[in-house]
Amino acid sequence: MVKEKIEAALAQIRPYLQRDGGDVELVAVEDGVVKVRLKGACGGCPMATMTLKQGIERTLKQVIPEVKEVVAV
């Protein structure tokens, strides 16, 4: 159930990433840790860590209280 909520939240974030030539893929959810893969332009972007923590992680934590952290794999 949490995985579906995460996918729905990522679907809201995805257009912003795609606008800059990137994307995000959900890899796994383990004990409140969401593992994602940044793709396209986001994969090699120097701002990827900021996008991950300030954008994706912050949004997921607001929408889904069970999320403790978001990490890139």
N, CA, C and O of each residue as an XYZ file, in Angstrom:
292
protein
N       0.829     -1.202      0.000
C       0.000      0.000      0.000
C       0.868      1.259      0.000
O       0.573      2.213     -0.720
N       1.927      1.268      0.796
C       2.815      2.420      0.822
C       3.469      2.610     -0.542
O       3.651      3.739     -0.998
N       3.819      1.506     -1.187
C       4.457      1.590     -2.501
C       3.563      2.304     -3.511
O       4.046      3.098     -4.319
N       2.273      2.026     -3.468
C       1.335      2.692     -4.381
C       1.257      4.185     -4.086
O       1.168      4.995     -5.009
N       1.291      4.553     -2.810
C       1.264      5.976     -2.437
C       2.531      6.675     -2.935
O       2.481      7.810     -3.410
N       3.651      5.988     -2.820
C       4.916      6.560     -3.275
C       4.884      6.751     -4.788
O       5.291      7.797     -5.294
N       4.403      5.744     -5.505
C       4.309      5.859     -6.975
C       3.416      7.039     -7.358
O       3.731      7.774     -8.294
N       2.308      7.223     -6.644
C       1.398      8.336     -6.940
C       2.081      9.677     -6.681
O       1.921     10.616     -7.460
N       2.836      9.768     -5.595
C       3.545     11.012     -5.284
C       4.641     11.278     -6.311
O       4.837     12.418     -6.734
N       5.353     10.229     -6.712
C       6.394     10.401     -7.731
C       5.790     10.842     -9.066
O       6.413     11.591     -9.819
N       4.586     10.378     -9.349
C       3.909     10.783    -10.588
C       3.649     12.283    -10.597
O       3.625     12.901    -11.662
N       3.454     12.875     -9.420
C       3.252     14.326     -9.337
C       4.556     15.087     -9.507
O       4.568     16.196    -10.039
N       5.660     14.488     -9.052
C       6.976     15.124     -9.134
C       7.586     14.972    -10.528
O       8.286     15.862    -11.011
N       7.314     13.848    -11.157
C       7.945     13.455    -12.428
C       7.901     14.546    -13.516
O       8.918     14.756    -14.177
N       6.781     15.247    -13.733
C       6.769     16.259    -14.808
C       7.830     17.348    -14.633
O       8.363     17.857    -15.619
N       8.137     17.705    -13.386
C       9.166     18.723    -13.142
C      10.546     18.202    -13.538
O      11.359     18.939    -14.096
N      10.797     16.948    -13.251
C      12.077     16.346    -13.624
C      12.172     16.173    -15.133
O      13.217     16.430    -15.731
N      11.078     15.736    -15.742
C      11.066     15.506    -17.188
C      11.234     16.804    -17.963
O      11.806     16.814    -19.053
N      10.743     17.884    -17.406
C      10.893     19.186    -18.059
C      12.367     19.545    -18.234
O      12.737     20.242    -19.178
N      13.212     19.056    -17.305
C      14.649     19.318    -17.381
C      15.423     18.150    -17.995
O      16.652     18.111    -17.920
N      14.706     17.199    -18.601
C      15.358     16.088    -19.270
C      15.684     14.904    -18.379
O      16.468     14.040    -18.770
N      15.102     14.845    -17.189
C      15.382     13.755    -16.260
C      14.134     12.962    -15.931
O      13.069     13.165    -16.515
N      14.291     12.055    -14.981
C      13.168     11.241    -14.521
C      13.588     10.545    -13.232
O      14.757     10.578    -12.847
N      12.624      9.919    -12.576
C      12.896      9.174    -11.352
C      12.172      7.837    -11.432
O      11.045      7.754    -11.920
N      12.834      6.799    -10.948
C      12.259      5.451    -10.960
C      12.311      4.895     -9.545
O      13.359      4.940     -8.900
N      11.200      4.375     -9.058
C      11.163      3.728     -7.755
C      11.808      2.357     -7.879
O      11.400      1.551     -8.715
N      12.816      2.087     -7.050
C      13.530      0.818     -7.087
C      13.019     -0.104     -5.979
O      12.718     -1.272     -6.228
N      12.922      0.424     -4.749
C      12.499     -0.407     -3.624
C      12.068      0.465     -2.454
O      12.397      1.648     -2.382
N      11.327     -0.146     -1.546
C      10.948      0.488     -0.286
C      11.263     -0.525      0.809
O      10.728     -1.633      0.813
N      12.145     -0.131      1.745
C      12.548     -1.038      2.823
C      12.581     -0.279      4.139
O      13.377      0.646      4.301
N      11.737     -0.656      5.067
C      11.725     -0.070      6.412
C      11.674      1.455      6.395
O      12.399      2.109      7.144
N      10.832      2.012      5.556
C      10.671      3.458      5.489
C      11.697      4.172      4.636
O      11.626      5.390      4.473
N      12.646      3.437      4.091
C      13.663      4.029      3.209
C      13.251      3.771      1.766
O      13.104      2.626      1.340
N      13.071      4.844      1.034
C      12.664      4.758     -0.367
C      13.914      4.840     -1.234
O      14.681      5.799     -1.142
N      14.114      3.836     -2.070
C      15.270      3.799     -2.958
C      14.807      4.134     -4.368
O      13.925      3.481     -4.925
N      15.425      5.168     -4.933
C      15.048      5.611     -6.271
C      16.287      5.687     -7.153
O      17.419      5.749     -6.674
N      16.034      5.678     -8.443
C      17.098      5.859     -9.427
C      16.762      7.118    -10.216
O      15.697      7.216    -10.825
N      17.685      8.080    -10.198
C      17.516      9.280    -11.014
C      18.030      8.954    -12.408
O      19.113      8.390    -12.565
N      17.252      9.308    -13.409
C      17.562      8.929    -14.783
C      17.692     10.162    -15.663
O      17.311     11.269    -15.280
N      18.233      9.944    -16.834
C      18.370     11.028    -17.806
C      19.307     12.109    -17.300
O      20.349     11.814    -16.714
N      18.940     13.341    -17.523
C      19.769     14.469    -17.112
C      19.962     14.509    -15.601
O      20.981     15.007    -15.122
N      19.006     13.998    -14.851
C      19.107     14.008    -13.385
C      20.181     13.059    -12.880
O      20.738     13.272    -11.803
N      20.477     12.020    -13.639
C      21.450     11.029    -13.207
C      22.849     11.583    -13.029
O      23.566     11.157    -12.124
N      23.249     12.512    -13.859
C      24.597     13.054    -13.781
C      24.644     14.516    -13.384
O      25.708     15.133    -13.428
N      23.548     15.063    -13.009
C      23.461     16.491    -12.679
C      24.142     16.785    -11.342
O      23.966     16.035    -10.382
N      24.916     17.864    -11.271
C      25.546     18.236    -10.005
C      24.518     18.597     -8.916
O      24.833     18.564     -7.727
N      23.330     18.930     -9.319
C      22.273     19.301     -8.366
C      21.407     18.098     -7.987
O      20.389     18.270     -7.317
N      21.779     16.905     -8.392
C      20.957     15.710     -8.156
C      20.702     15.471     -6.677
O      19.594     15.092     -6.301
N      21.706     15.685     -5.828
C      21.515     15.474     -4.393
C      20.486     16.442     -3.840
O      19.654     16.067     -3.014
N      20.541     17.682     -4.290
C      19.559     18.670     -3.834
C      18.162     18.296     -4.331
O      17.188     18.392     -3.585
N      18.070     17.874     -5.576
C      16.784     17.439     -6.119
C      16.240     16.276     -5.308
O      15.051     16.233     -4.991
N      17.105     15.342     -4.976
C      16.700     14.155     -4.230
C      16.211     14.520     -2.834
O      15.132     14.088     -2.430
N      16.977     15.301     -2.096
C      16.659     15.593     -0.698
C      15.628     16.713     -0.549
O      14.662     16.571      0.200
N      15.829     17.818     -1.254
C      14.945     18.972     -1.094
C      13.652     18.846     -1.884
O      12.638     19.439     -1.515
N      13.680     18.089     -2.953
C      12.480     17.940     -3.770
C      11.744     16.646     -3.493
O      10.641     16.651     -2.947
N      12.357     15.540     -3.871
C      11.684     14.245     -3.796
C      11.450     13.816     -2.350
O      10.326     13.475     -1.980
N      12.507     13.831     -1.523
C      12.353     13.369     -0.142
C      11.365     14.239      0.629
O      10.498     13.721      1.333
N      11.489     15.529      0.503
C      10.593     16.435      1.229
C       9.135     16.203      0.838
O       8.256     16.151      1.698
N       8.888     16.065     -0.448
C       7.518     15.833     -0.916
C       6.970     14.509     -0.406
O       5.840     14.445      0.076
N       7.776     13.446     -0.513
C       7.303     12.134     -0.066
C       7.021     12.118      1.434
O       6.036     11.524      1.873
N       7.875     12.764      2.217
C       7.668     12.798      3.671
C       6.387     13.552      4.036
O       5.700     13.183      4.989
N       6.068     14.595      3.291
C       4.848     15.359      3.554
C       3.603     14.538      3.247
O       2.616     14.595      3.980
N       3.653     13.782      2.173
C       2.494     13.024      1.715
C       2.364     11.685      2.438
O       1.255     11.223      2.704
N       3.500     11.065      2.753
C       3.505      9.708      3.326
C       4.367      9.708      4.590
O       5.592      9.617      4.500
N       3.745      9.808      5.759
C       4.498      9.881      7.018
C       5.411      8.691      7.281
O       6.370      8.812      8.044
N       5.135      7.537      6.663
C       5.965      6.351      6.876
C       7.352      6.468      6.248
O       8.256      5.709      6.598
N       7.526      7.410      5.325
C       8.805      7.591      4.654
C       9.787      8.276      5.612
O       9.526      9.363      6.128
N      10.920      7.608      5.832
C      11.961      8.140      6.718
C      13.055      8.843      5.930
O      13.595      9.861      6.363
N      13.374      8.284      4.764
C      14.478      8.813      3.973
C      14.322      8.364      2.525
O      13.699      7.341      2.241
N      14.897      9.146      1.618
C      14.951      8.778      0.204
C      16.418      8.753     -0.188
O      17.149      9.716      0.043
N      16.846      7.643     -0.784
C      18.241      7.509     -1.210
C      18.300      7.124     -2.677
O      17.395      6.478     -3.206
N      19.381      7.533     -3.322
C      19.593      7.153     -4.729
C      20.403      5.877     -4.776
O      21.341      5.690     -4.001
N      20.030      5.003     -5.693
C      20.772      3.734     -5.883
C      21.235      3.627     -7.320
O      21.874      2.642     -7.690
